Amino acid sequence: MSKVCQITGRKRMKGNNVAHSKLRTKRDFSLNLKTKKFWSEEEQRFITLKVTCKGMRIIEKNGLEATVREAQKKGYVDLV
């Protein structure tokens, strides 16, 4: 699976390293992506998601079920 947050939909970005001489070389801006297991009270099981730290804060604020439902509507996550 690629490096995409399953809650926020964020991906890595491309940019430039800029030297003092203004020489530019390509680089990646990576995500702070973690594989984390969350306990679902509705389904009585663990759900494993690849989420950024911002995604973890969103889950903590809104709740797991509501956040996953929203991410499924947007097409970021597909759980069985």
LINRA-V763849 format. One record per backbone hydrogen bond with DSSP energy under -1.0 kcal/mol. NH is the residue of the N-H (numbers start at 1). CO is the residue of the C=O. Records with the same first field share a line. If there is no record, write none. Layout:
NH=CO ; CO
This chain:
4=2
5=10
6=50
9=5
13=29
15=27
17=25
19=23
22=19
25=17
27=15
29=13
33=31
34=51
36=49
38=47
40=45
44=40
45=40
47=38
49=36
51=34
56=52
57=53
58=54
59=55
60=56
61=57
62=58
63=59
67=63
68=64
69=65
70=66
71=67
72=68
73=69
74=70
76=71
